[in-house]
């Protein structure tokens, strides 16, 4: 009679192989989950800032803007604050000056930087969006400013992405998708 107790080398190798296959599948799914959360968080912050600027423009009856830095790595959400004047005096300054003194921040920081790990694709002609006092998103800070066209801003990280549709009435929709 053989009183052998323990496991053979072959049994141990098989168990290790099974555990490694199961853990690699689980880690892959966890990575997709976390990349999806990171992208979604960045897109939702951007959506909330656009909406905050629009609602503040309606509430305060002042022009607001979302202006992107020239490298599109950050943006500012600001209100026009020129000593009580409601008509924007300097159009060029309003459209191009990221650090203008007559525009003050309406969010919790002076500017909001995008997560450096999340790639953000914003159309080049969307460098600044103005919110009129009636809440319409326009290309120029004038009462008769033309409504902006539909823009798509895309946030990607890993194989997760969120597309945000911005139009004249605000953020129309956001769509989350995963690349395989």
C-alpha positions in Angstrom: 0.0 0.0 0.0 1.3 3.4 -1.0 0.7 6.1 1.7 1.7 9.0 -0.6 0.2 12.4 0.4 0.6 15.6 -1.5 0.4 16.7 -5.1 2.4 15.8 -8.1 4.3 18.4 -10.1 1.9 18.0 -13.0 -1.1 18.7 -10.8 0.4 21.9 -9.4 1.3 23.1 -13.0 -2.3 22.5 -14.2 -3.7 24.4 -11.2 -1.3 27.3 -11.8 -2.2 27.4 -15.5 -6.0 27.5 -14.8 -5.6 30.2 -12.2 -3.4 32.3 -14.6 -6.0 32.1 -17.4 -8.9 33.0 -15.2 -7.0 35.9 -13.6 -5.8 37.3 -17.0 -9.5 37.4 -18.2 -10.5 39.1 -14.9 -7.7 41.7 -15.2 -8.6 42.5 -18.8 -12.2 43.2 -17.7 -11.1 45.3 -14.7 -8.8 47.4 -17.0 -11.7 48.1 -19.3 -14.0 49.0 -16.4 -11.5 51.5 -15.0 -10.7 53.1 -18.3 -14.4 53.5 -18.9 -14.9 55.1 -15.6 -12.0 57.5 -16.2 -13.3 58.6 -19.6 -16.8 58.9 -18.3 -15.7 61.1 -15.4 -13.8 63.5 -17.6 -16.7 63.8 -20.1 -19.3 64.3 -17.3 -17.2 67.1 -15.8 -17.0 68.8 -19.2 -20.8 68.4 -19.7 -21.5 69.8 -16.2 -19.3 72.8 -16.9 -21.1 73.6 -20.2 -24.4 73.3 -18.5 -23.3 75.4 -15.5 -22.2 78.2 -17.9 -25.6 78.1 -19.7 -27.7 78.1 -16.6 -25.6 80.9 -15.1 -26.0 83.0 -18.3 -29.8 82.5 -18.0 -29.9 83.3 -14.3 -27.6 86.3 -14.4 -28.5 87.6 -17.8 -24.9 88.0 -18.8 -22.7 86.5 -21.6 -20.7 83.5 -20.5 -18.0 81.6 -22.4 -16.2 78.3 -22.5 -12.8 79.0 -24.0 -10.1 76.4 -24.7 -6.4 76.9 -24.3 -4.5 76.9 -27.6 -3.3 73.4 -27.0 -6.8 72.2 -26.0 -5.4 70.7 -22.8 -7.6 73.0 -20.6 -10.5 75.3 -20.7 -12.1 78.1 -18.7 -15.8 78.7 -17.9 -16.3 82.4 -17.5 -18.8 85.2 -17.2 -18.4 88.7 -18.8 -17.6 91.1 -15.9 -16.9 94.5 -17.3 -18.2 96.9 -14.6 -21.8 96.1 -15.1 -21.8 96.4 -18.9 -23.8 93.7 -20.6 -22.6 94.2 -24.2 -19.2 92.7 -24.9 -17.0 95.5 -26.0 -13.9 93.8 -27.5 -14.9 90.9 -29.7 -11.3 89.9 -30.5 -10.4 89.7 -26.8 -13.6 87.7 -26.1 -12.7 85.1 -28.8 -9.0 84.7 -28.4 -7.7 85.9 -25.0 -7.7 82.9 -22.7 -6.6 85.1 -19.7 -8.7 88.2 -20.3 -9.3 90.4 -17.2 -13.0 91.2 -18.1 -14.0 87.5 -18.0 -14.1 85.9 -14.6 -14.4 82.2 -13.6 -17.7 80.7 -12.6 -16.4 77.3 -11.7 -14.4 76.2 -8.6 -11.0 76.9 -10.3 -9.6 79.4 -12.7 -9.3 76.8 -15.4 -10.0 73.1 -15.7 -7.3 70.9 -17.1 -8.2 67.7 -18.9 -6.8 64.5 -17.4 -3.5 64.0 -19.3 -4.1 60.3 -19.7 -7.5 60.9 -21.4 -7.2 62.0 -25.1 -9.7 64.8 -25.8 -10.6 65.5 -29.5 -12.4 68.9 -29.9 -13.0 70.4 -33.3 -10.5 73.2 -34.0 -13.3 75.7 -34.7 -14.7 75.1 -31.3 -12.0 77.1 -29.5 -14.6 79.2 -27.8 -18.4 78.9 -27.2 -20.5 81.8 -25.9 -23.7 81.5 -24.0 -26.2 84.4 -24.6 -28.3 85.7 -21.7 -31.2 83.7 -23.2 -29.2 80.5 -22.9 -28.5 79.9 -26.6 -24.9 78.8 -27.4 -23.4 81.1 -30.1 -20.2 81.7 -31.9 -20.0 85.4 -31.1 -20.9 87.3 -27.9 -23.7 89.4 -29.5 -27.4 89.3 -28.9 -27.9 88.4 -32.6 -24.9 85.9 -32.6 -25.4 82.9 -34.8 -26.1 79.6 -33.0 -23.2 77.2 -33.0 -23.4 74.1 -35.3 -23.4 70.6 -33.8 -20.0 69.8 -32.4 -18.7 66.4 -31.2 -16.1 66.3 -28.5 -14.6 62.8 -28.0 -12.9 61.6 -24.9 -10.8 58.3 -25.1 -8.6 56.3 -22.8 -7.6 52.7 -23.5 -10.3 51.1 -25.5 -13.1 53.3 -24.0 -14.6 56.4 -25.4 -17.4 58.9 -24.9 -18.7 61.2 -27.6 -20.4 64.4 -26.4 -22.7 66.3 -28.8 -22.8 70.0 -28.1 -25.2 72.2 -30.1 -27.0 75.6 -29.8 -29.2 74.5 -26.9 -26.4 73.0 -24.9 -25.3 69.4 -24.5 -27.7 67.4 -26.6 -26.4 63.9 -25.8 -23.4 61.9 -24.8 -22.7 58.4 -26.0 -20.3 55.8 -24.5 -18.7 53.2 -26.6 -15.9 50.7 -26.4 -13.5 49.8 -29.1 -12.8 46.1 -29.5 
